Amino acid sequence: MRIATVTGVVTATVKDVQLVGHKLLVVDITDAQGTVLEPSVVVTDVCGAGVGEQVLVASGSAARLPAGSSGIATDATAVAIIDEISLGS
C-alpha cells in the first residue's frame, strides 16, 4: 500500500457500467513526510475520503479485493483514511 493525499474528485457521467455508483478521487502519492512522489493519480474510493485527507491506496490486483471495488476495472483503490503517521524513535 501507498500513502496519498486526496486533491480532488473526478466526475464522469459516461463510464463503464461497473464504475456506476463508485466515487473517483484524484490523489497525490506521497512519502510519509508528505513529499509528492506521483501527482494526480485517479483511484476508486471505498472509504468515503474527502479532499485534504490522507489515505492508504492499494494498487494492482489488491485494488480489486475490497468489497466495495470487487470486480471493477481499477488500478488503485483508497482503502483507508489515515488518522496518524508516526515515524522514528
PDB file of N, CA, C and O in Angstrom:
ATOM      1  N   MET A   1       0.840  -1.181   0.000  1.00  0.00           N
ATOM      2  CA  MET A   1       0.000   0.000   0.000  1.00  0.00           C
ATOM      3  C   MET A   1       0.876   1.233   0.000  1.00  0.00           C
ATOM      4  O   MET A   1       2.043   1.198   0.391  1.00  0.00           O
ATOM      5  N   ARG A   2       0.280   2.325  -0.451  1.00  0.00           N
ATOM      6  CA  ARG A   2       0.989   3.590  -0.525  1.00  0.00           C
ATOM      7  C   ARG A   2       0.184   4.683   0.172  1.00  0.00           C
ATOM      8  O   ARG A   2      -1.037   4.589   0.294  1.00  0.00           O
ATOM      9  N   ILE A   3       0.880   5.711   0.624  1.00  0.00           N
ATOM     10  CA  ILE A   3       0.236   6.862   1.256  1.00  0.00           C
ATOM     11  C   ILE A   3      -0.105   7.866   0.163  1.00  0.00           C
ATOM     12  O   ILE A   3       0.675   8.065  -0.769  1.00  0.00           O
ATOM     13  N   ALA A   4      -1.270   8.499   0.276  1.00  0.00           N
ATOM     14  CA  ALA A   4      -1.668   9.508  -0.708  1.00  0.00           C
ATOM     15  C   ALA A   4      -2.495  10.590  -0.026  1.00  0.00           C
ATOM     16  O   ALA A   4      -3.095  10.366   1.025  1.00  0.00           O
ATOM     17  N   THR A   5      -2.514  11.770  -0.646  1.00  0.00           N
ATOM     18  CA  THR A   5      -3.349  12.874  -0.194  1.00  0.00           C
ATOM     19  C   THR A   5      -4.389  13.148  -1.266  1.00  0.00           C
ATOM     20  O   THR A   5      -4.055  13.287  -2.442  1.00  0.00           O
ATOM     21  N   VAL A   6      -5.648  13.226  -0.862  1.00  0.00           N
ATOM     22  CA  VAL A   6      -6.743  13.482  -1.804  1.00  0.00           C
ATOM     23  C   VAL A   6      -6.707  14.957  -2.203  1.00  0.00           C
ATOM     24  O   VAL A   6      -6.735  15.843  -1.349  1.00  0.00           O
ATOM     25  N   THR A   7      -6.646  15.206  -3.505  1.00  0.00           N
ATOM     26  CA  THR A   7      -6.590  16.573  -4.013  1.00  0.00           C
ATOM     27  C   THR A   7      -7.832  16.975  -4.796  1.00  0.00           C
ATOM     28  O   THR A   7      -8.037  18.157  -5.070  1.00  0.00           O
ATOM     29  N   GLY A   8      -8.665  15.998  -5.161  1.00  0.00           N
ATOM     30  CA  GLY A   8      -9.859  16.330  -5.930  1.00  0.00           C
ATOM     31  C   GLY A   8     -10.735  15.125  -6.176  1.00  0.00           C
ATOM     32  O   GLY A   8     -10.459  14.019  -5.711  1.00  0.00           O
ATOM     33  N   VAL A   9     -11.804  15.370  -6.922  1.00  0.00           N
ATOM     34  CA  VAL A   9     -12.789  14.340  -7.259  1.00  0.00           C
ATOM     35  C   VAL A   9     -12.980  14.351  -8.767  1.00  0.00           C
ATOM     36  O   VAL A   9     -12.978  15.416  -9.382  1.00  0.00           O
ATOM     37  N   VAL A  10     -13.145  13.182  -9.366  1.00  0.00           N
ATOM     38  CA  VAL A  10     -13.419  13.063 -10.795  1.00  0.00           C
ATOM     39  C   VAL A  10     -14.897  12.764 -10.972  1.00  0.00           C
ATOM     40  O   VAL A  10     -15.431  11.857 -10.334  1.00  0.00           O
ATOM     41  N   THR A  11     -15.563  13.528 -11.844  1.00  0.00           N
ATOM     42  CA  THR A  11     -16.946  13.270 -12.196  1.00  0.00           C
ATOM     43  C   THR A  11     -16.983  12.797 -13.641  1.00  0.00           C
ATOM     44  O   THR A  11     -16.469  13.473 -14.532  1.00  0.00           O
ATOM     45  N   ALA A  12     -17.591  11.636 -13.875  1.00  0.00           N
ATOM     46  CA  ALA A  12     -17.700  11.078 -15.226  1.00  0.00           C
ATOM     47  C   ALA A  12     -19.117  10.562 -15.403  1.00  0.00           C
ATOM     48  O   ALA A  12     -19.493   9.557 -14.799  1.00  0.00           O
ATOM     49  N   THR A  13     -19.906  11.241 -16.227  1.00  0.00           N
ATOM     50  CA  THR A  13     -21.295  10.821 -16.401  1.00  0.00           C
ATOM     51  C   THR A  13     -21.425   9.622 -17.326  1.00  0.00           C
ATOM     52  O   THR A  13     -22.377   8.852 -17.206  1.00  0.00           O
ATOM     53  N   VAL A  14     -20.490   9.454 -18.242  1.00  0.00           N
ATOM     54  CA  VAL A  14     -20.478   8.295 -19.122  1.00  0.00           C
ATOM     55  C   VAL A  14     -19.263   7.462 -18.743  1.00  0.00           C
ATOM     56  O   VAL A  14     -18.125   7.915 -18.862  1.00  0.00           O
ATOM     57  N   LYS A  15     -19.518   6.230 -18.281  1.00  0.00           N
ATOM     58  CA  LYS A  15     -18.427   5.366 -17.823  1.00  0.00           C
ATOM     59  C   LYS A  15     -18.849   3.913 -17.897  1.00  0.00           C
ATOM     60  O   LYS A  15     -20.021   3.606 -18.115  1.00  0.00           O
ATOM     61  N   ASP A  16     -17.902   3.032 -17.716  1.00  0.00           N
ATOM     62  CA  ASP A  16     -18.172   1.603 -17.678  1.00  0.00           C
ATOM     63  C   ASP A  16     -19.230   1.322 -16.621  1.00  0.00           C
ATOM     64  O   ASP A  16     -19.210   1.922 -15.546  1.00  0.00           O
ATOM     65  N   VAL A  17     -20.134   0.431 -16.915  1.00  0.00           N
ATOM     66  CA  VAL A  17     -21.238   0.121 -16.006  1.00  0.00           C
ATOM     67  C   VAL A  17     -20.742  -0.327 -14.632  1.00  0.00           C
ATOM     68  O   VAL A  17     -21.418  -0.094 -13.630  1.00  0.00           O
ATOM     69  N   GLN A  18     -19.572  -0.968 -14.572  1.00  0.00           N
ATOM     70  CA  GLN A  18     -19.015  -1.411 -13.289  1.00  0.00           C
ATOM     71  C   GLN A  18     -18.625  -0.239 -12.388  1.00  0.00           C
ATOM     72  O   GLN A  18     -18.538  -0.399 -11.171  1.00  0.00           O
ATOM     73  N   LEU A  19     -18.391   0.933 -12.971  1.00  0.00           N
ATOM     74  CA  LEU A  19     -17.987   2.103 -12.188  1.00  0.00           C
ATOM     75  C   LEU A  19     -19.168   2.943 -11.710  1.00  0.00           C
ATOM     76  O   LEU A  19     -18.990   3.856 -10.904  1.00  0.00           O
ATOM     77  N   VAL A  20     -20.363   2.645 -12.196  1.00  0.00           N
ATOM     78  CA  VAL A  20     -21.543   3.403 -11.773  1.00  0.00           C
ATOM     79  C   VAL A  20     -21.718   3.255 -10.261  1.00  0.00           C
ATOM     80  O   VAL A  20     -21.718   2.142  -9.735  1.00  0.00           O
ATOM     81  N   GLY A  21     -21.865   4.376  -9.575  1.00  0.00           N
ATOM     82  CA  GLY A  21     -22.034   4.367  -8.125  1.00  0.00           C
ATOM     83  C   GLY A  21     -20.740   4.413  -7.339  1.00  0.00           C
ATOM     84  O   GLY A  21     -20.765   4.462  -6.109  1.00  0.00           O
ATOM     85  N   HIS A  22     -19.615   4.398  -8.025  1.00  0.00           N
ATOM     86  CA  HIS A  22     -18.319   4.445  -7.347  1.00  0.00           C
ATOM     87  C   HIS A  22     -17.733   5.842  -7.437  1.00  0.00           C
ATOM     88  O   HIS A  22     -17.716   6.445  -8.510  1.00  0.00           O
ATOM     89  N   LYS A  23     -17.252   6.357  -6.314  1.00  0.00           N
ATOM     90  CA  LYS A  23     -16.615   7.664  -6.255  1.00  0.00           C
ATOM     91  C   LYS A  23     -15.179   7.525  -6.755  1.00  0.00           C
ATOM     92  O   LYS A  23     -14.475   6.579  -6.402  1.00  0.00           O
ATOM     93  N   LEU A  24     -14.759   8.478  -7.577  1.00  0.00           N
ATOM     94  CA  LEU A  24     -13.396   8.506  -8.089  1.00  0.00           C
ATOM     95  C   LEU A  24     -12.674   9.718  -7.510  1.00  0.00           C
ATOM     96  O   LEU A  24     -13.198  10.832  -7.541  1.00  0.00           O
ATOM     97  N   LEU A  25     -11.487   9.503  -6.989  1.00  0.00           N
ATOM     98  CA  LEU A  25     -10.704  10.566  -6.366  1.00  0.00           C
ATOM     99  C   LEU A  25      -9.434  10.835  -7.163  1.00  0.00           C
ATOM    100  O   LEU A  25      -8.897   9.936  -7.810  1.00  0.00           O
ATOM    101  N   VAL A  26      -8.957  12.071  -7.114  1.00  0.00           N
ATOM    102  CA  VAL A  26      -7.617  12.408  -7.595  1.00  0.00           C
ATOM    103  C   VAL A  26      -6.741  12.494  -6.353  1.00  0.00           C
ATOM    104  O   VAL A  26      -7.062  13.213  -5.407  1.00  0.00           O
ATOM    105  N   VAL A  27      -5.638  11.760  -6.359  1.00  0.00           N
ATOM    106  CA  VAL A  27      -4.727  11.761  -5.211  1.00  0.00           C
ATOM    107  C   VAL A  27      -3.304  12.002  -5.679  1.00  0.00           C
ATOM    108  O   VAL A  27      -2.947  11.697  -6.817  1.00  0.00           O
ATOM    109  N   ASP A  28      -2.498  12.554  -4.784  1.00  0.00           N
ATOM    110  CA  ASP A  28      -1.057  12.626  -4.976  1.00  0.00           C
ATOM    111  C   ASP A  28      -0.436  11.559  -4.094  1.00  0.00           C
ATOM    112  O   ASP A  28      -0.629  11.571  -2.878  1.00  0.00           O
ATOM    113  N   ILE A  29       0.309  10.634  -4.692  1.00  0.00           N
ATOM    114  CA  ILE A  29       1.038   9.634  -3.919  1.00  0.00           C
ATOM    115  C   ILE A  29       2.199  10.360  -3.243  1.00  0.00           C
ATOM    116  O   ILE A  29       2.936  11.102  -3.892  1.00  0.00           O
ATOM    117  N   THR A  30       2.360  10.141  -1.932  1.00  0.00           N
ATOM    118  CA  THR A  30       3.384  10.860  -1.166  1.00  0.00           C
ATOM    119  C   THR A  30       4.240   9.894  -0.357  1.00  0.00           C
ATOM    120  O   THR A  30       3.931   8.709  -0.238  1.00  0.00           O
ATOM    121  N   ASP A  31       5.324  10.434   0.194  1.00  0.00           N
ATOM    122  CA  ASP A  31       6.062   9.667   1.194  1.00  0.00           C
ATOM    123  C   ASP A  31       5.481  10.029   2.560  1.00  0.00           C
ATOM    124  O   ASP A  31       4.544  10.824   2.638  1.00  0.00           O
ATOM    125  N   ALA A  32       6.013   9.469   3.617  1.00  0.00           N
ATOM    126  CA  ALA A  32       5.463   9.679   4.963  1.00  0.00           C
ATOM    127  C   ALA A  32       5.578  11.125   5.431  1.00  0.00           C
ATOM    128  O   ALA A  32       4.841  11.546   6.323  1.00  0.00           O
ATOM    129  N   GLN A  33       6.495  11.887   4.840  1.00  0.00           N
ATOM    130  CA  GLN A  33       6.648  13.296   5.210  1.00  0.00           C
ATOM    131  C   GLN A  33       5.760  14.218   4.376  1.00  0.00           C
ATOM    132  O   GLN A  33       5.714  15.422   4.631  1.00  0.00           O
ATOM    133  N   GLY A  34       5.059  13.674   3.390  1.00  0.00           N
ATOM    134  CA  GLY A  34       4.157  14.472   2.567  1.00  0.00           C
ATOM    135  C   GLY A  34       4.733  14.947   1.247  1.00  0.00           C
ATOM    136  O   GLY A  34       4.065  15.680   0.517  1.00  0.00           O
ATOM    137  N   THR A  35       5.962  14.547   0.920  1.00  0.00           N
ATOM    138  CA  THR A  35       6.562  14.915  -0.364  1.00  0.00           C
ATOM    139  C   THR A  35       5.875  14.148  -1.487  1.00  0.00           C
ATOM    140  O   THR A  35       5.763  12.923  -1.428  1.00  0.00           O
ATOM    141  N   VAL A  36       5.416  14.863  -2.506  1.00  0.00           N
ATOM    142  CA  VAL A  36       4.706  14.221  -3.617  1.00  0.00           C
ATOM    143  C   VAL A  36       5.680  13.408  -4.460  1.00  0.00           C
ATOM    144  O   VAL A  36       6.676  13.930  -4.962  1.00  0.00           O
ATOM    145  N   LEU A  37       5.376  12.126  -4.607  1.00  0.00           N
ATOM    146  CA  LEU A  37       6.175  11.215  -5.409  1.00  0.00           C
ATOM    147  C   LEU A  37       5.550  10.994  -6.779  1.00  0.00           C
ATOM    148  O   LEU A  37       6.255  10.811  -7.771  1.00  0.00           O
ATOM    149  N   GLU A  38       4.223  11.013  -6.825  1.00  0.00           N
ATOM    150  CA  GLU A  38       3.481  10.772  -8.065  1.00  0.00           C
ATOM    151  C   GLU A  38       2.200  11.594  -8.016  1.00  0.00           C
ATOM    152  O   GLU A  38       1.278  11.255  -7.275  1.00  0.00           O
ATOM    153  N   PRO A  39       2.129  12.670  -8.797  1.00  0.00           N
ATOM    154  CA  PRO A  39       0.949  13.543  -8.742  1.00  0.00           C
ATOM    155  C   PRO A  39      -0.220  13.024  -9.584  1.00  0.00           C
ATOM    156  O   PRO A  39      -0.033  12.286 -10.551  1.00  0.00           O
ATOM    157  N   SER A  40      -1.413  13.425  -9.193  1.00  0.00           N
ATOM    158  CA  SER A  40      -2.638  13.263  -9.988  1.00  0.00           C
ATOM    159  C   SER A  40      -2.933  11.835 -10.444  1.00  0.00           C
ATOM    160  O   SER A  40      -3.029  11.561 -11.640  1.00  0.00           O
ATOM    161  N   VAL A  41      -3.073  10.943  -9.488  1.00  0.00           N
ATOM    162  CA  VAL A  41      -3.465   9.559  -9.766  1.00  0.00           C
ATOM    163  C   VAL A  41      -4.951   9.429  -9.452  1.00  0.00           C
ATOM    164  O   VAL A  41      -5.403   9.880  -8.400  1.00  0.00           O
ATOM    165  N   VAL A  42      -5.718   8.813 -10.361  1.00  0.00           N
ATOM    166  CA  VAL A  42      -7.142   8.595 -10.125  1.00  0.00           C
ATOM    167  C   VAL A  42      -7.325   7.228  -9.483  1.00  0.00           C
ATOM    168  O   VAL A  42      -6.821   6.221  -9.980  1.00  0.00           O
ATOM    169  N   VAL A  43      -8.068   7.208  -8.350  1.00  0.00           N
ATOM    170  CA  VAL A  43      -8.321   5.965  -7.619  1.00  0.00           C
ATOM    171  C   VAL A  43      -9.810   5.848  -7.321  1.00  0.00           C
ATOM    172  O   VAL A  43     -10.507   6.857  -7.220  1.00  0.00           O
ATOM    173  N   THR A  44     -10.298   4.620  -7.180  1.00  0.00           N
ATOM    174  CA  THR A  44     -11.652   4.425  -6.688  1.00  0.00           C
ATOM    175  C   THR A  44     -11.619   4.570  -5.168  1.00  0.00           C
ATOM    176  O   THR A  44     -10.575   4.393  -4.540  1.00  0.00           O
ATOM    177  N   ASP A  45     -12.772   4.895  -4.586  1.00  0.00           N
ATOM    178  CA  ASP A  45     -12.835   5.172  -3.147  1.00  0.00           C
ATOM    179  C   ASP A  45     -13.853   4.252  -2.487  1.00  0.00           C
ATOM    180  O   ASP A  45     -15.028   4.253  -2.854  1.00  0.00           O
ATOM    181  N   VAL A  46     -13.397   3.461  -1.504  1.00  0.00           N
ATOM    182  CA  VAL A  46     -14.323   2.605  -0.762  1.00  0.00           C
ATOM    183  C   VAL A  46     -14.424   3.018   0.702  1.00  0.00           C
ATOM    184  O   VAL A  46     -15.090   2.349   1.493  1.00  0.00           O
ATOM    185  N   CYS A  47     -13.761   4.125   1.067  1.00  0.00           N
ATOM    186  CA  CYS A  47     -13.742   4.521   2.475  1.00  0.00           C
ATOM    187  C   CYS A  47     -14.375   5.884   2.739  1.00  0.00           C
ATOM    188  O   CYS A  47     -14.425   6.320   3.889  1.00  0.00           O
ATOM    189  N   GLY A  48     -14.858   6.564   1.710  1.00  0.00           N
ATOM    190  CA  GLY A  48     -15.533   7.845   1.914  1.00  0.00           C
ATOM    191  C   GLY A  48     -14.594   9.004   2.182  1.00  0.00           C
ATOM    192  O   GLY A  48     -14.942   9.913   2.936  1.00  0.00           O
ATOM    193  N   ALA A  49     -13.418   8.995   1.586  1.00  0.00           N
ATOM    194  CA  ALA A  49     -12.430  10.050   1.808  1.00  0.00           C
ATOM    195  C   ALA A  49     -12.831  11.343   1.099  1.00  0.00           C
ATOM    196  O   ALA A  49     -13.575  11.336   0.118  1.00  0.00           O
ATOM    197  N   GLY A  50     -12.312  12.455   1.630  1.00  0.00           N
ATOM    198  CA  GLY A  50     -12.577  13.758   1.045  1.00  0.00           C
ATOM    199  C   GLY A  50     -11.287  14.511   0.767  1.00  0.00           C
ATOM    200  O   GLY A  50     -10.206  14.094   1.181  1.00  0.00           O
ATOM    201  N   VAL A  51     -11.418  15.617   0.064  1.00  0.00           N
ATOM    202  CA  VAL A  51     -10.268  16.440  -0.297  1.00  0.00           C
ATOM    203  C   VAL A  51      -9.513  16.869   0.961  1.00  0.00           C
ATOM    204  O   VAL A  51     -10.113  17.309   1.942  1.00  0.00           O
ATOM    205  N   GLY A  52      -8.195  16.732   0.914  1.00  0.00           N
ATOM    206  CA  GLY A  52      -7.331  17.102   2.027  1.00  0.00           C
ATOM    207  C   GLY A  52      -6.978  15.954   2.952  1.00  0.00           C
ATOM    208  O   GLY A  52      -6.042  16.071   3.742  1.00  0.00           O
ATOM    209  N   GLU A  53      -7.701  14.853   2.875  1.00  0.00           N
ATOM    210  CA  GLU A  53      -7.419  13.718   3.758  1.00  0.00           C
ATOM    211  C   GLU A  53      -6.304  12.853   3.188  1.00  0.00           C
ATOM    212  O   GLU A  53      -6.118  12.771   1.974  1.00  0.00           O
ATOM    213  N   GLN A  54      -5.569  12.211   4.085  1.00  0.00           N
ATOM    214  CA  GLN A  54      -4.567  11.228   3.690  1.00  0.00           C
ATOM    215  C   GLN A  54      -5.221   9.860   3.690  1.00  0.00           C
ATOM    216  O   GLN A  54      -6.007   9.538   4.581  1.00  0.00           O
ATOM    217  N   VAL A  55      -4.893   9.054   2.685  1.00  0.00           N
ATOM    218  CA  VAL A  55      -5.476   7.721   2.547  1.00  0.00           C
ATOM    219  C   VAL A  55      -4.391   6.693   2.266  1.00  0.00           C
ATOM    220  O   VAL A  55      -3.284   7.031   1.846  1.00  0.00           O
ATOM    221  N   LEU A  56      -4.733   5.428   2.506  1.00  0.00           N
ATOM    222  CA  LEU A  56      -3.903   4.314   2.070  1.00  0.00           C
ATOM    223  C   LEU A  56      -4.466   3.827   0.748  1.00  0.00           C
ATOM    224  O   LEU A  56      -5.673   3.619   0.618  1.00  0.00           O
ATOM    225  N   VAL A  57      -3.597   3.645  -0.227  1.00  0.00           N
ATOM    226  CA  VAL A  57      -4.021   3.235  -1.560  1.00  0.00           C
ATOM    227  C   VAL A  57      -3.464   1.851  -1.858  1.00  0.00           C
ATOM    228  O   VAL A  57      -2.253   1.636  -1.821  1.00  0.00           O
ATOM    229  N   ALA A  58      -4.360   0.918  -2.153  1.00  0.00           N
ATOM    230  CA  ALA A  58      -3.962  -0.413  -2.617  1.00  0.00           C
ATOM    231  C   ALA A  58      -3.928  -0.357  -4.137  1.00  0.00           C
ATOM    232  O   ALA A  58      -4.788   0.266  -4.759  1.00  0.00           O
ATOM    233  N   SER A  59      -2.934  -1.009  -4.735  1.00  0.00           N
ATOM    234  CA  SER A  59      -2.825  -0.949  -6.192  1.00  0.00           C
ATOM    235  C   SER A  59      -2.677  -2.339  -6.781  1.00  0.00           C
ATOM    236  O   SER A  59      -2.470  -3.321  -6.068  1.00  0.00           O
ATOM    237  N   GLY A  60      -2.790  -2.397  -8.103  1.00  0.00           N
ATOM    238  CA  GLY A  60      -2.689  -3.673  -8.803  1.00  0.00           C
ATOM    239  C   GLY A  60      -3.872  -4.576  -8.485  1.00  0.00           C
ATOM    240  O   GLY A  60      -4.984  -4.092  -8.275  1.00  0.00           O
ATOM    241  N   SER A  61      -3.642  -5.877  -8.447  1.00  0.00           N
ATOM    242  CA  SER A  61      -4.743  -6.809  -8.196  1.00  0.00           C
ATOM    243  C   SER A  61      -5.346  -6.616  -6.812  1.00  0.00           C
ATOM    244  O   SER A  61      -6.521  -6.923  -6.611  1.00  0.00           O
ATOM    245  N   ALA A  62      -4.565  -6.109  -5.845  1.00  0.00           N
ATOM    246  CA  ALA A  62      -5.076  -5.850  -4.499  1.00  0.00           C
ATOM    247  C   ALA A  62      -6.125  -4.745  -4.492  1.00  0.00           C
ATOM    248  O   ALA A  62      -6.936  -4.679  -3.568  1.00  0.00           O
ATOM    249  N   ALA A  63      -6.130  -3.878  -5.498  1.00  0.00           N
ATOM    250  CA  ALA A  63      -7.106  -2.788  -5.573  1.00  0.00           C
ATOM    251  C   ALA A  63      -8.517  -3.308  -5.838  1.00  0.00           C
ATOM    252  O   ALA A  63      -9.497  -2.610  -5.579  1.00  0.00           O
ATOM    253  N   ARG A  64      -8.619  -4.525  -6.349  1.00  0.00           N
ATOM    254  CA  ARG A  64      -9.933  -5.103  -6.664  1.00  0.00           C
ATOM    255  C   ARG A  64     -10.427  -6.074  -5.594  1.00  0.00           C
ATOM    256  O   ARG A  64     -11.461  -6.716  -5.782  1.00  0.00           O
ATOM    257  N   LEU A  65      -9.705  -6.194  -4.469  1.00  0.00           N
ATOM    258  CA  LEU A  65     -10.093  -7.115  -3.409  1.00  0.00           C
ATOM    259  C   LEU A  65     -11.113  -6.554  -2.425  1.00  0.00           C
ATOM    260  O   LEU A  65     -11.983  -7.305  -1.984  1.00  0.00           O
ATOM    261  N   PRO A  66     -11.055  -5.260  -2.054  1.00  0.00           N
ATOM    262  CA  PRO A  66     -12.048  -4.758  -1.091  1.00  0.00           C
ATOM    263  C   PRO A  66     -13.472  -4.951  -1.606  1.00  0.00           C
ATOM    264  O   PRO A  66     -13.723  -4.873  -2.809  1.00  0.00           O
ATOM    265  N   ALA A  67     -14.391  -5.200  -0.693  1.00  0.00           N
ATOM    266  CA  ALA A  67     -15.782  -5.468  -1.082  1.00  0.00           C
ATOM    267  C   ALA A  67     -16.364  -4.377  -1.974  1.00  0.00           C
ATOM    268  O   ALA A  67     -17.119  -4.680  -2.898  1.00  0.00           O
ATOM    269  N   GLY A  68     -16.033  -3.129  -1.719  1.00  0.00           N
ATOM    270  CA  GLY A  68     -16.587  -2.023  -2.493  1.00  0.00           C
ATOM    271  C   GLY A  68     -16.023  -1.892  -3.885  1.00  0.00           C
ATOM    272  O   GLY A  68     -16.581  -1.168  -4.709  1.00  0.00           O
ATOM    273  N   SER A  69     -14.924  -2.576  -4.172  1.00  0.00           N
ATOM    274  CA  SER A  69     -14.323  -2.457  -5.505  1.00  0.00           C
ATOM    275  C   SER A  69     -14.158  -3.804  -6.196  1.00  0.00           C
ATOM    276  O   SER A  69     -13.502  -3.893  -7.233  1.00  0.00           O
ATOM    277  N   SER A  70     -14.739  -4.833  -5.638  1.00  0.00           N
ATOM    278  CA  SER A  70     -14.605  -6.174  -6.190  1.00  0.00           C
ATOM    279  C   SER A  70     -15.141  -6.247  -7.615  1.00  0.00           C
ATOM    280  O   SER A  70     -16.296  -5.916  -7.881  1.00  0.00           O
ATOM    281  N   GLY A  71     -14.291  -6.681  -8.508  1.00  0.00           N
ATOM    282  CA  GLY A  71     -14.714  -6.905  -9.883  1.00  0.00           C
ATOM    283  C   GLY A  71     -14.747  -5.683 -10.772  1.00  0.00           C
ATOM    284  O   GLY A  71     -15.099  -5.814 -11.944  1.00  0.00           O
ATOM    285  N   ILE A  72     -14.401  -4.495 -10.286  1.00  0.00           N
ATOM    286  CA  ILE A  72     -14.444  -3.316 -11.153  1.00  0.00           C
ATOM    287  C   ILE A  72     -13.075  -3.061 -11.787  1.00  0.00           C
ATOM    288  O   ILE A  72     -12.046  -3.522 -11.295  1.00  0.00           O
ATOM    289  N   ALA A  73     -13.094  -2.331 -12.868  1.00  0.00           N
ATOM    290  CA  ALA A  73     -11.863  -2.014 -13.593  1.00  0.00           C
ATOM    291  C   ALA A  73     -11.147  -0.867 -12.893  1.00  0.00           C
ATOM    292  O   ALA A  73     -11.450   0.301 -13.132  1.00  0.00           O
ATOM    293  N   THR A  74     -10.199  -1.205 -12.030  1.00  0.00           N
ATOM    294  CA  THR A  74      -9.438  -0.175 -11.315  1.00  0.00           C
ATOM    295  C   THR A  74      -8.006  -0.637 -11.104  1.00  0.00           C
ATOM    296  O   THR A  74      -7.742  -1.823 -10.906  1.00  0.00           O
ATOM    297  N   ASP A  75      -7.088   0.317 -11.150  1.00  0.00           N
ATOM    298  CA  ASP A  75      -5.686   0.026 -10.863  1.00  0.00           C
ATOM    299  C   ASP A  75      -5.325   0.379  -9.432  1.00  0.00           C
ATOM    300  O   ASP A  75      -4.329  -0.108  -8.896  1.00  0.00           O
ATOM    301  N   ALA A  76      -6.158   1.247  -8.799  1.00  0.00           N
ATOM    302  CA  ALA A  76      -5.836   1.704  -7.449  1.00  0.00           C
ATOM    303  C   ALA A  76      -7.124   2.049  -6.708  1.00  0.00           C
ATOM    304  O   ALA A  76      -8.059   2.594  -7.295  1.00  0.00           O
ATOM    305  N   THR A  77      -7.168   1.725  -5.405  1.00  0.00           N
ATOM    306  CA  THR A  77      -8.334   1.974  -4.576  1.00  0.00           C
ATOM    307  C   THR A  77      -7.911   2.549  -3.229  1.00  0.00           C
ATOM    308  O   THR A  77      -7.016   2.016  -2.573  1.00  0.00           O
ATOM    309  N   ALA A  78      -8.563   3.645  -2.819  1.00  0.00           N
ATOM    310  CA  ALA A  78      -8.359   4.183  -1.472  1.00  0.00           C
ATOM    311  C   ALA A  78      -9.123   3.276  -0.518  1.00  0.00           C
ATOM    312  O   ALA A  78     -10.348   3.182  -0.589  1.00  0.00           O
ATOM    313  N   VAL A  79      -8.389   2.602   0.383  1.00  0.00           N
ATOM    314  CA  VAL A  79      -9.000   1.588   1.245  1.00  0.00           C
ATOM    315  C   VAL A  79      -9.099   2.003   2.706  1.00  0.00           C
ATOM    316  O   VAL A  79      -9.777   1.337   3.489  1.00  0.00           O
ATOM    317  N   ALA A  80      -8.430   3.099   3.090  1.00  0.00           N
ATOM    318  CA  ALA A  80      -8.474   3.555   4.485  1.00  0.00           C
ATOM    319  C   ALA A  80      -8.126   5.036   4.548  1.00  0.00           C
ATOM    320  O   ALA A  80      -7.328   5.539   3.756  1.00  0.00           O
ATOM    321  N   ILE A  81      -8.744   5.728   5.514  1.00  0.00           N
ATOM    322  CA  ILE A  81      -8.392   7.116   5.802  1.00  0.00           C
ATOM    323  C   ILE A  81      -7.384   7.090   6.950  1.00  0.00           C
ATOM    324  O   ILE A  81      -7.632   6.485   7.993  1.00  0.00           O
ATOM    325  N   ILE A  82      -6.251   7.750   6.747  1.00  0.00           N
ATOM    326  CA  ILE A  82      -5.172   7.726   7.745  1.00  0.00           C
ATOM    327  C   ILE A  82      -5.484   8.707   8.859  1.00  0.00           C
ATOM    328  O   ILE A  82      -5.807   9.866   8.601  1.00  0.00           O
ATOM    329  N   ASP A  83      -5.388   8.241  10.103  1.00  0.00           N
ATOM    330  CA  ASP A  83      -5.556   9.097  11.278  1.00  0.00           C
ATOM    331  C   ASP A  83      -4.240   9.750  11.670  1.00  0.00           C
ATOM    332  O   ASP A  83      -4.194  10.935  12.000  1.00  0.00           O
ATOM    333  N   GLU A  84      -3.160   8.954  11.630  1.00  0.00           N
ATOM    334  CA  GLU A  84      -1.880   9.463  12.100  1.00  0.00           C
ATOM    335  C   GLU A  84      -0.758   8.620  11.514  1.00  0.00           C
ATOM    336  O   GLU A  84      -0.915   7.417  11.304  1.00  0.00           O
ATOM    337  N   ILE A  85       0.371   9.261  11.253  1.00  0.00           N
ATOM    338  CA  ILE A  85       1.586   8.559  10.840  1.00  0.00           C
ATOM    339  C   ILE A  85       2.673   8.913  11.852  1.00  0.00           C
ATOM    340  O   ILE A  85       2.962  10.090  12.070  1.00  0.00           O
ATOM    341  N   SER A  86       3.273   7.900  12.465  1.00  0.00           N
ATOM    342  CA  SER A  86       4.352   8.115  13.442  1.00  0.00           C
ATOM    343  C   SER A  86       5.627   7.530  12.867  1.00  0.00           C
ATOM    344  O   SER A  86       5.648   6.382  12.423  1.00  0.00           O
ATOM    345  N   LEU A  87       6.693   8.321  12.876  1.00  0.00           N
ATOM    346  CA  LEU A  87       7.976   7.873  12.334  1.00  0.00           C
ATOM    347  C   LEU A  87       9.060   7.992  13.390  1.00  0.00           C
ATOM    348  O   LEU A  87       8.973   8.801  14.313  1.00  0.00           O
ATOM    349  N   GLY A  88      10.082   7.164  13.230  1.00  0.00           N
ATOM    350  CA  GLY A  88      11.275   7.272  14.065  1.00  0.00           C
ATOM    351  C   GLY A  88      11.076   6.867  15.501  1.00  0.00           C
ATOM    352  O   GLY A  88      10.154   6.128  15.848  1.00  0.00           O
ATOM    353  N   SER A  89      11.985   7.384  16.340  1.00  0.00           N
ATOM    354  CA  SER A  89      12.007   6.958  17.733  1.00  0.00           C
ATOM    355  C   SER A  89      11.180   7.798  18.641  1.00  0.00           C
ATOM    356  O   SER A  89      11.122   7.535  19.842  1.00  0.00           O
TER     357      SER A  89
END
